Amino acid sequence: MAHATIYVGFTVPQLLRGASRIFHARSTLVVLRHSAFCYCTVNSTIKSKRKMDHLERTANNFRQEVISQAKVCGITSESETVKRLRLSIANKDFTFKAGQWVDFFIPGVSVVGGFSICSSPGLLEREGILELAVKHTVHPPAHWVHTECTLDSEVALRVGGDFFFDPQPGDSPVKLVLIAGGVGINPLFSMLLHIADLHGYQEGKGNGYKMGTVKLYYSAKNTSELLFKKNILGLMTAFPGKITCRFHVTQQSSQICEELQPHVTEGRISEKDLEKHVSKDTLWYICGPPPMIESISKLLYNLGVPRNCVFFEKWW
């Protein structure tokens, strides 16, 4: 299948030259665009299906009309299998909400990638920078990131997604529980950074949205696969009692470093971990492999959490 054929009348090279009027949001998605709290799926049952490409999988999701050029200005290894890209974006009309993803257009690669943004909207506003953390796979866009992408490589991006946290100043305060599995941490880390910005603004200005407490549960096979762990520890130090985290590892074979030890539990995230957070003013955001999302969401429903308070992103 030629992935570019989804865009009627356009090819990927044309998209890279800045086409801006390809997708028009349906009226229902326009409403979602202005919601403070929005989600990809709430009531749908997650079933394993044939592997779809990013454009097919997200065809019914909201997409911005703007496609923006971006230049790679930083590349670091977040883990043995994940590279973190820092992208400079000159287009001032380019915006996103914490939790959203980008269509990732690469010159010479026909397949369009889809990667969740792992940086905050505030970083884009302040520095014109957006960050992605991409796990190595054989999928052409991810493979390109790990084998061909260099400093000053140029790509094009378009923001999309209905899974985000974007409270407005007049909204009622809420508590958040963020639950991540593996690279599903990406959109939730973006939310965490945005929440830190909201706390910082509230402390500095004394106005704006008053954020409640946030608890992150983050599960991976071992501590070496916990992405952004130093950043997360730094946020907990900067906002004690307001931002907290519990790391879970399921296949740890080496000794856990002293810095992480107080924050690590060996074993899966359990009902006992989550039941203490159940309240009428708590929202739950989940991102990870479909079996994990299925298990955690059912657990929450059994604890009496309303379905309209459980938001999840199903990607793969």
C-alpha positions in Angstrom: 0.0 0.0 0.0 1.3 3.5 -0.9 0.7 5.4 2.3 0.6 8.7 0.5 -2.6 7.8 -1.3 -4.6 8.5 1.8 -4.1 12.2 1.1 -6.2 12.6 -2.0 -4.4 14.7 -4.6 -1.2 15.0 -2.6 2.0 13.0 -2.2 4.4 13.0 0.7 6.9 15.4 -1.1 4.0 17.9 -1.6 3.2 17.6 2.1 6.8 18.4 2.9 6.5 21.6 0.9 3.9 22.8 3.3 0.5 21.8 2.2 -1.9 23.1 4.8 -5.5 22.4 3.8 -5.6 18.6 3.6 -7.6 17.5 6.7 -10.7 19.4 7.8 -11.9 18.6 11.3 -15.4 17.2 11.5 -17.8 19.2 13.7 -17.6 16.7 16.5 -13.8 17.0 16.6 -14.0 20.7 16.6 -15.8 20.4 19.9 -13.2 18.0 21.3 -10.5 20.5 20.2 -11.7 23.0 22.8 -12.2 20.6 25.6 -10.0 20.9 28.7 -9.7 17.2 29.1 -9.9 15.0 26.0 -9.4 11.3 25.3 -8.8 8.9 22.5 -11.0 6.0 23.7 -13.1 5.4 26.8 -15.7 2.7 26.3 -14.2 0.7 23.4 -13.0 -2.8 24.0 -9.4 -3.2 23.0 -8.9 -6.2 20.7 -5.8 -7.4 18.9 -6.2 -6.8 15.2 -3.9 -6.9 12.2 -1.1 -4.3 12.4 -2.3 -1.1 10.8 -0.1 1.8 9.8 -0.2 5.1 11.7 -2.4 7.0 9.2 -4.9 4.2 9.0 -5.0 3.7 12.7 -5.5 7.4 13.4 -7.8 8.3 10.4 -10.7 9.4 12.7 -8.6 11.4 15.1 -8.3 15.1 15.1 -5.5 16.6 13.1 -4.4 20.2 12.7 -4.3 21.6 9.2 -0.8 23.1 9.6 2.2 21.0 8.4 5.5 22.5 9.6 9.1 22.1 8.7 11.4 21.0 11.5 15.1 20.6 11.8 16.9 18.1 14.1 19.0 20.1 16.6 19.8 17.4 19.1 20.0 13.6 19.3 20.6 11.7 22.6 20.2 8.1 23.7 17.4 7.8 26.3 18.1 4.1 26.6 19.7 1.3 24.6 16.7 1.2 22.3 15.3 4.7 22.5 16.6 7.9 20.9 15.5 11.3 21.9 15.2 13.9 19.2 15.2 17.6 19.7 13.5 19.4 16.9 13.6 23.2 16.1 10.4 24.6 14.7 10.3 28.0 13.1 6.6 28.1 12.3 4.9 30.3 15.0 1.5 28.8 14.2 2.7 25.3 15.3 1.1 24.4 18.6 0.1 21.2 20.5 -1.5 20.1 23.7 0.3 17.9 26.2 -0.4 14.3 25.3 -0.8 14.7 21.5 1.3 13.1 18.8 2.8 14.2 15.4 2.6 12.8 11.9 6.3 12.5 11.0 7.1 13.1 7.3 10.6 12.1 6.2 12.0 13.1 2.8 12.6 10.0 0.7 10.6 7.7 3.1 7.1 6.9 1.8 5.8 5.7 5.2 4.5 8.4 7.5 5.5 7.9 11.1 3.5 8.7 14.2 5.3 9.6 17.4 3.9 11.0 20.7 5.5 14.3 21.8 7.4 13.9 25.1 8.1 17.6 25.7 5.9 20.3 27.1 3.9 22.9 25.2 5.8 25.4 27.3 9.1 24.4 25.8 7.8 25.1 22.4 6.4 28.5 23.4 9.7 29.5 25.1 12.3 28.0 22.8 10.6 26.8 19.6 11.6 23.2 20.5 9.7 20.0 20.4 11.1 16.6 21.6 10.3 13.0 20.6 11.5 9.7 22.1 11.6 7.0 19.4 12.0 3.3 20.1 14.1 1.3 17.5 11.9 -1.0 15.4 12.0 -2.1 11.7 9.2 0.3 10.9 10.7 2.7 8.3 10.3 6.0 10.2 11.7 4.6 13.5 14.5 2.8 11.6 15.4 6.1 9.9 15.6 7.9 13.2 18.0 5.3 14.6 20.1 4.7 11.5 20.1 7.8 9.2 18.9 10.8 11.2 21.6 13.3 11.9 21.9 16.8 13.3 20.3 19.3 10.8 18.2 16.5 9.2 14.9 18.1 8.0 11.5 16.6 8.4 7.9 17.9 8.5 5.4 17.5 11.3 1.6 17.8 11.8 0.0 17.6 15.2 -2.9 15.3 15.9 -4.6 13.3 18.6 -7.6 13.4 21.0 -5.7 12.3 24.1 -4.5 15.3 26.0 -4.6 17.3 29.2 -5.2 21.0 28.6 -6.9 22.7 31.6 -8.0 26.3 31.4 -7.8 28.9 34.1 -11.5 28.7 35.0 -11.7 24.9 35.3 -12.2 23.2 38.6 -9.0 21.6 40.1 -8.5 17.9 39.6 -6.1 15.3 40.7 -4.4 13.1 38.1 -3.2 9.6 38.1 -0.9 8.8 35.1 -0.3 5.1 34.3 2.4 4.3 31.8 3.8 1.1 30.4 7.1 1.1 28.4 7.3 3.8 25.7 3.7 4.7 26.6 5.4 7.1 29.0 5.9 9.6 26.2 2.5 11.5 26.2 2.3 11.2 29.9 5.7 12.7 30.4 4.6 15.6 28.2 1.6 16.0 30.6 3.8 15.8 33.6 6.1 18.6 32.3 3.0 20.7 31.4 1.7 20.2 35.0 5.1 21.3 36.3 4.8 24.4 34.2 1.3 25.0 35.6 2.6 24.6 39.2 5.4 27.0 38.4 3.1 29.6 36.9 0.7 29.3 39.8 3.6 29.8 42.3 5.1 32.6 40.4 2.0 34.6 39.3 -0.5 33.5 41.9 -3.2 33.0 39.2 -4.0 30.7 36.3 -5.2 27.1 36.7 -4.8 25.7 40.2 -3.4 22.1 39.7 -4.2 19.3 42.1 -1.7 16.5 43.0 -0.3 14.1 40.3 0.8 10.5 40.8 2.7 8.7 38.1 2.9 4.9 38.0 5.4 3.8 35.4 6.1 0.2 34.6 8.9 -1.3 32.5 10.9 -4.5 32.4 13.8 -3.1 34.3 15.2 0.2 35.4 17.4 0.6 32.3 14.2 0.8 30.3 12.6 3.5 32.4 12.8 6.6 30.2 13.1 10.1 31.6 13.7 8.7 35.1 16.2 11.4 36.1 13.9 14.1 34.8 11.0 12.6 36.8 13.1 12.4 40.0 13.9 16.1 39.4 10.3 17.0 39.1 9.5 15.3 42.4 12.3 17.2 44.1 11.1 20.5 42.6 7.4 20.0 43.5 7.4 17.8 46.7 4.0 16.4 47.5 2.5 17.8 44.3 4.2 15.4 41.8 5.0 11.9 43.0 6.0 8.7 41.1 6.3 5.0 41.7 8.4 3.0 39.2 7.5 -0.7 38.7 9.9 -3.2 37.2 8.8 -6.7 36.2 12.0 -8.4 35.1 14.8 -6.7 37.1 18.0 -8.8 37.2 20.6 -6.3 38.3 20.9 -4.2 41.5 18.8 -1.1 41.5 20.8 2.1 42.0 20.6 3.9 45.3 19.0 7.0 43.8 16.1 5.0 42.4 15.6 2.4 45.2 13.2 4.4 47.3 10.9 4.8 44.3 10.9 1.3 42.8 8.6 -1.6 43.4 9.4 -5.0 41.8 6.2 -6.3 40.3 3.2 -5.0 38.3 1.0 -2.1 39.1 -1.8 -3.6 41.3 -5.3 -2.8 42.5 -3.8 -2.0 45.9 -1.6 0.7 44.4 -4.5 2.4 42.6 -7.5 2.0 45.0 -6.1 4.6 47.4 -6.4 7.3 44.6 -10.1 6.7 43.8 -12.1 9.9 44.4 -14.7 12.0 42.6 -12.2 14.6 41.5 -9.5 12.3 40.1 -8.9 11.7 36.4 -7.0 8.7 35.1 -4.7 8.7 32.0 -3.3 5.4 30.7 -0.9 4.8 27.9 0.9 1.5 27.1 0.5 -1.8 25.3 -3.2 -2.8 24.7 -3.2 -5.7 27.2 -2.0 -3.4 29.9 -4.6 -0.8 29.1 -7.3 -3.4 29.0 -6.2 -4.8 32.4 -5.8 -1.4 34.2 -9.1 0.1 32.8 -11.1 -3.0 33.9 -9.5 -2.8 37.3 -10.5 0.9 37.6 -14.1 0.2 36.5 -14.3 -2.6 39.1 -13.1 -0.1 41.8 -16.1 2.1 40.8 -14.2 4.7 38.8 -16.7 6.3 36.2 -15.8 5.5 32.6 -15.8 9.2 31.7 -12.9 9.7 34.1 -10.6 7.0 32.5 -8.8 8.2 29.4 -6.4 6.1 27.4 -4.4 6.1 24.2 -4.2 2.9 22.2 -1.4 2.9 19.7 0.0 -0.5 19.1 
